[in-house]
Amino acid sequence: MGEDGLRPVGELSFEAALAELEQVVAQLESGNVPLEKSIALYARGAELKGHCEDKLKAAEARVAEITQGPEGVRARLVDIP
């Protein structure tokens, strides 16, 4: 845990980061957060957003790698007659 009591963003799974990002957005949209806390929330939200984007890109690359057959030909999961 960091000094703010939050886990470092890099340690979060995609699902955990997305859930926290949704909470951050809800807090900011409520308008009931003091300015300094809003700035800290915005910074955390930006970091969470970047982390989620990185995780999605990695997942997309992995799926593309899995679906590539020999010699770069896309493999099909199911052959349709």
C-alpha positions as CSV (number, residue, x, y, z in Angstrom):
1,M,0.0,0.0,0.0
2,G,1.1,3.5,-0.7
3,E,1.2,6.3,1.8
4,D,-2.3,7.2,0.7
5,G,-3.6,3.8,1.6
6,L,-4.1,2.8,-2.0
7,R,-2.5,-0.1,-3.8
8,P,0.0,1.0,-6.5
9,V,-1.9,1.1,-9.9
10,G,0.7,-1.2,-11.5
11,E,-0.3,-4.0,-9.0
12,L,-4.0,-3.9,-9.9
13,S,-5.7,-6.3,-12.3
14,F,-7.7,-4.8,-15.2
15,E,-10.9,-5.4,-13.3
16,A,-9.8,-3.9,-10.1
17,A,-8.4,-0.8,-11.9
18,L,-11.6,-0.4,-13.9
19,A,-13.7,-0.7,-10.7
20,E,-11.6,1.9,-8.9
21,L,-11.7,4.2,-12.0
22,E,-15.5,4.0,-12.0
23,Q,-15.5,5.0,-8.3
24,V,-13.2,8.0,-9.0
25,V,-15.4,9.2,-11.8
26,A,-18.5,8.9,-9.6
27,Q,-16.8,10.9,-6.9
28,L,-15.7,13.6,-9.3
29,E,-19.1,13.8,-10.9
30,S,-20.8,14.2,-7.5
31,G,-19.3,17.6,-7.1
32,N,-19.0,17.1,-3.4
33,V,-15.2,16.7,-3.3
34,P,-12.9,19.6,-2.1
35,L,-10.6,21.0,-4.8
36,E,-7.4,19.4,-3.5
37,K,-9.0,16.0,-3.3
38,S,-10.5,16.5,-6.7
39,I,-7.0,17.1,-8.1
40,A,-5.7,14.0,-6.4
41,L,-8.6,11.9,-7.6
42,Y,-8.1,13.2,-11.2
43,A,-4.5,12.2,-11.1
44,R,-5.3,8.8,-9.8
45,G,-8.0,8.4,-12.4
46,A,-5.6,9.3,-15.2
47,E,-3.1,6.7,-13.9
48,L,-5.9,4.1,-13.7
49,K,-7.1,4.9,-17.2
50,G,-3.6,4.5,-18.6
51,H,-3.2,1.2,-16.8
52,C,-6.5,-0.1,-18.1
53,E,-5.5,0.9,-21.7
54,D,-2.1,-0.8,-21.3
55,K,-3.8,-4.0,-20.1
56,L,-6.3,-4.0,-23.0
57,K,-3.5,-3.5,-25.5
58,A,-1.6,-6.4,-24.0
59,A,-4.7,-8.6,-24.1
60,E,-5.4,-7.6,-27.7
61,A,-1.8,-8.4,-28.7
62,R,-2.0,-11.8,-26.9
63,V,-5.2,-12.7,-28.7
64,A,-3.7,-11.7,-32.1
65,E,-0.7,-13.8,-31.3
66,I,-2.9,-16.8,-30.4
67,T,-5.0,-16.5,-33.6
68,Q,-2.0,-16.3,-35.9
69,G,-1.3,-19.6,-37.4
70,P,1.9,-20.8,-39.1
71,E,3.4,-18.3,-41.5
72,G,1.2,-15.5,-40.1
73,V,-2.0,-16.9,-41.5
74,R,-4.9,-16.2,-39.2
75,A,-6.2,-19.4,-37.6
76,R,-10.0,-19.9,-37.2
77,L,-11.3,-21.2,-33.9
78,V,-14.0,-23.1,-35.6
79,D,-14.1,-24.4,-39.1
80,I,-17.4,-23.9,-40.8
81,P,-18.2,-26.5,-43.5
